[in-house]
């Protein structure tokens, strides 16, 4: 069984679909190896990946090519926890258990649906990446770490965060009219966000992420 040959289809950050041969024994190793390069599953379920609630604490985000959850303050002073997947920003949402409606507690990551997204039944306002809810616990393998280091994996670098936000605003701009694009560029200039400092600073990246989030959200509401 472990020597059974299989293939896994990924999508690269450039949008190419690539099929990688592996075996059942190396399945998780292959997911992690390519996921850490931000290669993602070729097909994510329409309503997102489903996992038990307890797996929120130990879910290995690299196996789907996503960044680990990062928390920061937006321009309204509110804390937000986000992950980046395929250059898109997904925000953490929570719902407590509702016994009257027989709904369990849930944690999920979602983003607003955009005009460029494929049509979905029911015309949802939000697109979910993953939902943690319900009983049970999926046992993930323990990935080997370098023997000389017991530290947790490093969070997404400032460069990764900036590039992800830049990709999101570029995709958003592709849906705008020439006049709206000009206004977007002016807003970036007015906020001093057109030319990032070298090296990047946390303050600049957080301001840039907040601007991108607000711009994309306003476009979705519009």
FIBATI-864434 format. One record per residue: residue number from 1; residue in three letters; z, y, x of N, C-alpha, C in turn. Coordinates in steps of 0.2 Angstrom, whole numbers, always signed. Layout:
FIBATI-864434
   k   r   n_w   n_v   n_u  ca_w  ca_v  ca_u   c_w   c_v   c_u
 NUM ALA     Z     Y     X     Z     Y     X     Z     Y     X
...
This chain:
FIBATI-864434
   k   r   n_w   n_v   n_u  ca_w  ca_v  ca_u   c_w   c_v   c_u
   1 UNK    +0    -6    +4    +0    +0    +0    +0    +6    +4
   2 UNK    +4    +7    +9    +5   +13   +14    -1   +14   +18
   3 UNK    -5    +8   +19   -11    +9   +23   -17   +10   +19
   4 UNK   -16   +11   +12   -22   +12    +8   -25   +19    +9
   5 UNK   -32   +19   +10   -35   +25   +12   -36   +30    +6
   6 UNK   -35   +36    +6   -36   +41    +1   -39   +47    +3
   7 UNK   -41   +51    -1   -44   +58    +1   -40   +63    -3
   8 UNK   -39   +69    +0   -36   +75    -4   -40   +81    -3
   9 UNK   -41   +84    -9   -46   +90    -9   -42   +96    -9
  10 UNK   -43  +100    -4   -40  +107    -4   -45  +112    -5
  11 UNK   -42  +118    -6   -46  +125    -6   -43  +129    +0
  12 UNK   -47  +131    +4   -45  +135   +10   -44  +142    +8
  13 UNK   -41  +147   +12   -40  +154   +10   -46  +157    +9
  14 UNK   -52  +154   +12   -58  +158   +11   -62  +155    +5
  15 UNK   -59  +151    +1   -62  +148    -5   -66  +142    -4
  16 UNK   -66  +139    +1   -70  +133    +2   -66  +127    +0
  17 UNK   -70  +122    -3   -67  +116    -5   -68  +111    +1
  18 UNK   -62  +108    +3   -63  +103    +9   -59   +97    +7
  19 UNK   -62   +91    +8   -59   +85    +7   -57   +82   +13
  20 UNK   -50   +80   +14   -47   +77   +20   -45   +70   +19
  21 UNK   -48   +66   +23   -46   +58   +22   -39   +57   +25
  22 UNK   -35   +53   +22   -28   +51   +25   -26   +44   +22
  23 UNK   -20   +43   +23   -18   +36   +20   -11   +38   +15
  24 UNK    -9   +33   +11    -4   +34    +7    +3   +35   +12
  25 UNK    +3   +32   +17    +9   +33   +22    +9   +40   +24
  26 UNK    +3   +43   +25    +3   +50   +28    +2   +56   +23
  27 UNK    +3   +54   +16    +1   +58   +11    +5   +65   +11
  28 UNK   +12   +64   +12   +16   +70   +12   +15   +74   +19
  29 UNK   +14   +71   +24   +13   +74   +30    +6   +78   +30
  30 UNK    +1   +75   +27    -5   +79   +26    -5   +85   +22
  31 UNK    -1   +84   +16    +0   +90   +12    +3   +96   +16
  32 UNK    +9   +94   +19   +12   +99   +23    +8  +102   +29
  33 UNK    +5   +98   +32    +1  +100   +38    -4  +106   +36
  34 UNK    -8  +104   +30   -13  +109   +28   -10  +114   +24
  35 UNK    -5  +113   +20    -2  +118   +16    +1  +124   +20
  36 UNK    +4  +122   +26    +6  +127   +31    +1  +132   +33
  37 UNK    -6  +130   +32   -11  +134   +34   -14  +138   +28
  38 UNK   -10  +137   +22   -11  +140   +16   -17  +137   +12
  39 UNK   -19  +131   +14   -23  +127   +10   -20  +125    +4
  40 UNK   -23  +125    -2   -20  +124    -8   -23  +118   -12
  41 UNK   -20  +116   -17   -23  +110   -21   -29  +113   -24
  42 UNK   -34  +108   -25   -41  +110   -27   -40  +112   -35
  43 UNK   -35  +108   -38   -34  +109   -45   -27  +110   -47
  44 UNK   -25  +115   -49   -18  +116   -52   -18  +116   -59
  45 UNK   -14  +112   -62   -14  +111   -70   -14  +118   -73
  46 UNK   -17  +118   -79   -18  +125   -82   -11  +128   -83
  47 UNK    -6  +124   -85    +0  +127   -87    +5  +127   -81
  48 UNK    +2  +125   -75    +6  +125   -69    +9  +118   -68
  49 UNK   +12  +118   -62   +15  +112   -60   +22  +111   -63
  50 UNK   +24  +105   -65   +31  +104   -68   +35  +100   -64
  51 UNK   +41  +103   -63   +46   +99   -59   +53  +100   -62
  52 UNK   +58   +95   -61   +64   +95   -64   +68  +101   -61
  53 UNK   +73  +104   -65   +76  +110   -63   +80  +110   -57
  54 UNK   +83  +104   -55   +87  +103   -49   +82  +104   -43
  55 UNK   +76  +103   -44   +71  +103   -38   +70  +110   -36
  56 UNK   +72  +115   -39   +71  +122   -37   +74  +123   -30
  57 UNK   +80  +120   -29   +83  +122   -23   +80  +119   -17
  58 UNK   +76  +113   -18   +74  +109   -12   +66  +108   -12
  59 UNK   +63  +112   -17   +56  +111   -17   +52  +114   -11
  60 UNK   +48  +109    -7   +45  +111    -1   +38  +115    -3
  61 UNK   +39  +122    -3   +33  +126    -5   +27  +125    -1
  62 UNK   +28  +123    +5   +22  +122   +10   +17  +116    +7
  63 UNK   +20  +112    +3   +15  +106    +1   +10  +109    -4
  64 UNK   +11  +115    -7    +6  +117   -11    +2  +123    -8
  65 UNK    +4  +125    -2    +1  +130    +2    +4  +137    +0
  66 UNK   +10  +137    -3   +13  +144    -5   +18  +146    +0
  67 UNK   +20  +152    +0   +25  +154    +4   +32  +153    +0
  68 UNK   +37  +152    +4   +44  +151    +1   +46  +158    -3
  69 UNK   +50  +157    -8   +52  +163   -12   +56  +168    -7
  70 UNK   +54  +174    -8   +56  +180    -4   +59  +185    -9
  71 UNK   +65  +188    -8   +68  +193   -13   +68  +200   -10
  72 UNK   +65  +205   -13   +66  +212   -11   +66  +216   -17
  73 UNK   +67  +223   -15   +68  +228   -21   +61  +231   -22
  74 UNK   +59  +232   -28   +53  +235   -30   +54  +243   -30
  75 UNK   +49  +247   -32   +50  +254   -32   +54  +257   -37
  76 UNK   +56  +252   -42   +61  +254   -47   +68  +252   -45
  77 UNK   +69  +250   -39   +76  +248   -37   +78  +241   -39
  78 UNK   +74  +237   -42   +75  +231   -45   +74  +225   -40
  79 UNK   +78  +220   -40   +77  +215   -36   +72  +210   -39
  80 UNK   +67  +208   -35   +62  +203   -37   +61  +197   -32
  81 UNK   +60  +191   -35   +59  +186   -30   +52  +183   -31
  82 UNK   +48  +183   -26   +41  +181   -27   +39  +176   -22
  83 UNK   +33  +173   -24   +30  +168   -19   +22  +170   -19
  84 UNK   +19  +169   -14   +12  +170   -14    +8  +164   -13
  85 UNK    +3  +163   -18    -1  +157   -18    -8  +160   -19
  86 UNK   -13  +157   -15   -20  +159   -15   -21  +167   -15
  87 UNK   -17  +170   -11   -17  +178   -11   -14  +181   -17
  88 UNK   -12  +178   -22    -9  +181   -28    -1  +181   -28
  89 UNK    +2  +185   -31    +9  +186   -31   +12  +184   -37
  90 UNK   +16  +179   -37   +20  +176   -43   +27  +178   -43
  91 UNK   +29  +180   -48   +36  +183   -49   +41  +178   -52
  92 UNK   +47  +177   -50   +52  +172   -53   +54  +175   -59
  93 UNK   +54  +170   -64   +57  +172   -71   +62  +166   -72
  94 UNK   +67  +168   -77   +72  +163   -79   +73  +163   -86
  95 UNK   +75  +158   -89   +77  +158   -96   +83  +153   -97
  96 UNK   +88  +155   -99   +94  +151  -100   +93  +146  -106
  97 UNK   +97  +141  -106   +97  +136  -111   +98  +138  -118
  98 UNK   +94  +136  -123   +95  +138  -130   +95  +132  -134
  99 UNK  +102  +131  -135  +103  +124  -139  +101  +125  -146
 100 UNK  +101  +131  -149   +98  +131  -156   +91  +129  -157
 101 UNK   +87  +131  -152   +80  +130  -152   +78  +124  -147
 102 UNK   +83  +120  -145   +83  +114  -141   +78  +115  -135
 103 UNK   +80  +121  -131   +76  +123  -125   +80  +123  -119
 104 UNK   +79  +119  -114   +83  +118  -108   +82  +125  -104
 105 UNK   +87  +126   -99   +86  +131   -94   +80  +130   -90
 106 UNK   +76  +135   -89   +70  +135   -85   +70  +141   -80
 107 UNK   +66  +139   -74   +65  +144   -69   +57  +143   -68
 108 UNK   +54  +148   -68   +46  +148   -66   +44  +154   -63
 109 UNK   +38  +153   -60   +35  +158   -56   +28  +160   -60
 110 UNK   +27  +166   -61   +21  +168   -65   +18  +174   -63
 111 UNK   +12  +175   -65    +8  +182   -64    +4  +183   -70
 112 UNK    +2  +190   -71    -2  +192   -77    -9  +189   -77
 113 UNK   -11  +187   -82   -18  +185   -83   -23  +191   -82
 114 UNK   -28  +190   -78   -33  +195   -77   -40  +194   -80
 115 UNK   -44  +199   -81   -51  +198   -84   -55  +193   -79
 116 UNK   -54  +192   -73   -58  +188   -69   -55  +181   -69
 117 UNK   -50  +180   -72   -47  +173   -73   -51  +169   -78
 118 UNK   -52  +162   -77   -56  +158   -82   -52  +159   -89
 119 UNK   -56  +158   -94   -52  +158  -101   -47  +152  -102
 120 UNK   -42  +153  -105   -37  +148  -107   -36  +148  -114
 121 UNK   -35  +142  -117   -33  +141  -124   -27  +145  -126
 122 UNK   -27  +149  -131   -21  +153  -134   -21  +160  -131
 123 UNK   -25  +161  -126   -25  +168  -123   -18  +170  -120
 124 UNK   -15  +166  -116    -9  +168  -113    -9  +175  -109
 125 UNK    -3  +178  -109    -3  +184  -105    -1  +183   -98
 126 UNK    +2  +177   -97    +5  +176   -90    +2  +169   -88
 127 UNK    +1  +168   -82    -2  +162   -79    +4  +159   -74
 128 UNK    +6  +153   -76   +12  +150   -72    +9  +146   -66
 129 UNK   +12  +147   -61   +11  +142   -55   +15  +136   -55
 130 UNK   +22  +137   -57   +26  +131   -57   +32  +132   -61
 131 UNK   +34  +127   -64   +40  +128   -69   +45  +122   -67
 132 UNK   +52  +124   -66   +57  +120   -65   +61  +119   -71
 133 UNK   +62  +114   -74   +65  +113   -80   +66  +106   -82
 134 UNK   +72  +104   -86   +73   +98   -88   +77   +93   -83
 135 UNK   +78   +87   -85   +83   +83   -81   +79   +79   -76
 136 UNK   +83   +76   -72   +80   +72   -66   +80   +76   -60
 137 UNK   +78   +72   -55   +77   +75   -48   +72   +71   -44
 138 UNK   +66   +75   -42   +61   +71   -38   +63   +71   -31
 139 UNK   +63   +66   -28   +65   +65   -21   +59   +66   -16
 140 UNK   +60   +72   -13   +54   +73    -8   +56   +70    -1
 141 UNK   +51   +68    +3   +53   +66   +10   +56   +71   +14
 142 UNK   +60   +69   +19   +63   +73   +24   +58   +74   +29
 143 UNK   +55   +80   +30   +50   +82   +35   +54   +82   +41
 144 UNK   +50   +80   +47   +53   +80   +53   +53   +87   +56
 145 UNK   +58   +89   +59   +58   +96   +62   +58   +95   +70
 146 UNK   +56  +100   +74   +57   +99   +81   +64   +98   +83
 147 UNK   +65   +93   +88   +71   +91   +90   +76   +97   +93
 148 UNK   +72  +102   +96   +76  +107   +99   +78  +113   +94
 149 UNK   +77  +112   +88   +78  +117   +83   +81  +115   +76
 150 UNK   +87  +117   +74   +89  +115   +68   +89  +121   +63
 151 UNK   +86  +126   +65   +85  +132   +60   +81  +131   +54
 152 UNK   +82  +134   +49   +77  +134   +43   +70  +137   +45
 153 UNK   +65  +135   +42   +59  +138   +43   +59  +145   +42
 154 UNK   +55  +149   +46   +55  +156   +46   +51  +158   +40
 155 UNK   +54  +163   +37   +50  +166   +31   +44  +169   +32
 156 UNK   +40  +170   +27   +33  +173   +28   +34  +179   +32
 157 UNK   +29  +180   +37   +29  +186   +42   +27  +192   +38
 158 UNK   +28  +198   +41   +26  +204   +38   +18  +204   +37
 159 UNK   +15  +201   +43    +8  +201   +43    +5  +197   +37
 160 UNK    +9  +191   +35    +6  +187   +30    +7  +190   +23
 161 UNK   +13  +194   +22   +15  +197   +16   +10  +203   +15
 162 UNK    +8  +207   +21    +3  +212   +20    -4  +210   +18
 163 UNK    -6  +204   +22   -13  +202   +20   -13  +199   +13
 164 UNK    -8  +196   +11    -8  +193    +4    -8  +199    -1
 165 UNK    -4  +204    +0    -5  +210    -5   -11  +213    -4
 166 UNK   -14  +214    +2   -21  +217    +3   -26  +213    -1
 167 UNK   -26  +206    -1   -30  +202    -4   -30  +203   -12
 168 UNK   -24  +204   -14   -23  +205   -21   -26  +212   -24
 169 UNK   -25  +217   -20   -27  +224   -22   -35  +224   -22
 170 UNK   -37  +220   -17   -45  +220   -16   -48  +216   -22
 171 UNK   -45  +211   -24   -47  +207   -30   -47  +211   -36
 172 UNK   -41  +215   -37   -40  +220   -42   -46  +225   -42
 173 UNK   -47  +228   -37   -52  +233   -36   -59  +231   -38
 174 UNK   -60  +225   -37   -67  +222   -39   -68  +222   -47
 175 UNK   -63  +223   -50   -63  +223   -58   -64  +230   -60
 176 UNK   -63  +235   -56   -63  +242   -58   -70  +246   -58
 177 UNK   -70  +251   -61   -77  +255   -61   -76  +259   -55
 178 UNK   -82  +262   -53   -82  +266   -47   -77  +272   -47
 179 UNK   -76  +275   -53   -72  +281   -53   -64  +278   -53
 180 UNK   -63  +272   -55   -56  +270   -55   -55  +267   -48
 181 UNK   -60  +265   -44   -59  +263   -37   -57  +269   -33
 182 UNK   -61  +275   -34   -60  +281   -31   -53  +283   -32
 183 UNK   -50  +283   -38   -43  +285   -40   -38  +280   -36
 184 UNK   -40  +274   -36   -35  +269   -32   -35  +271   -25
 185 UNK   -41  +272   -22   -40  +274   -15   -36  +281   -14
 186 UNK   -37  +286   -18   -33  +292   -18   -26  +291   -18
 187 UNK   -24  +286   -23   -17  +285   -23   -14  +281   -17
 188 UNK   -18  +277   -14   -16  +274    -8   -15  +279    -2
 189 UNK   -20  +284    -2   -20  +289    +3   -13  +294    +2
 190 UNK   -12  +296    -4    -7  +300    -6    +0  +297    -4
 191 UNK    +0  +291    -4    +7  +287    -3    +7  +285    +5
 192 UNK    +2  +287    +8    +2  +285   +15    +1  +277   +17
 193 UNK    -3  +274   +12    -3  +267   +13   -10  +264   +15
 194 UNK   -14  +269   +17   -21  +267   +19   -21  +264   +26
 195 UNK   -17  +266   +30   -17  +264   +37   -10  +261   +39
 196 UNK    -9  +255   +40    -3  +252   +41    -1  +253   +48
 197 UNK    +6  +254   +49    +8  +255   +56    +8  +249   +60
 198 UNK    +7  +250   +67    +6  +244   +71   +12  +245   +76
 199 UNK   +17  +240   +77   +17  +234   +72   +19  +236   +65
 200 UNK   +18  +231   +61   +20  +233   +54   +28  +233   +53
 201 UNK   +30  +237   +48   +37  +238   +47   +39  +235   +40
 202 UNK   +45  +233   +39   +47  +231   +33   +46  +236   +27
 203 UNK   +48  +242   +29   +48  +247   +24   +41  +248   +22
 204 UNK   +36  +248   +26   +29  +249   +24   +27  +243   +20
 205 UNK   +28  +237   +22   +26  +231   +18   +29  +231   +11
 206 UNK   +35  +233   +10   +38  +233    +4   +35  +238    -1
 207 UNK   +34  +244    +2   +31  +250    -2   +24  +247    -4
 208 UNK   +20  +244    +1   +13  +242    -1   +13  +237    -6
 209 UNK   +18  +232    -6   +18  +226   -11   +20  +229   -17
 210 UNK   +25  +234   -18   +27  +237   -24   +21  +241   -27
 211 UNK   +17  +245   -23   +11  +248   -26    +6  +243   -28
 212 UNK    +5  +238   -25    +0  +233   -27    +2  +230   -34
 213 UNK    +9  +228   -34   +11  +225   -40   +10  +230   -46
 214 UNK   +12  +236   -45   +12  +241   -51    +5  +242   -53
 215 UNK    +0  +243   -48    -7  +244   -49   -10  +238   -53
 216 UNK    -9  +232   -51   -12  +226   -54    -9  +225   -61
 217 UNK    -2  +227   -62    +1  +226   -68    -1  +231   -73
 218 UNK    -2  +237   -71    -5  +242   -76   -12  +240   -78
 219 UNK   -16  +238   -73   -23  +235   -75   -23  +230   -80
 220 UNK   -18  +225   -79   -18  +220   -84   -16  +223   -91
 221 UNK   -11  +228   -91    -9  +230   -98   -15  +235  -101
 222 UNK   -19  +238   -96   -24  +242   -99   -30  +238  -102
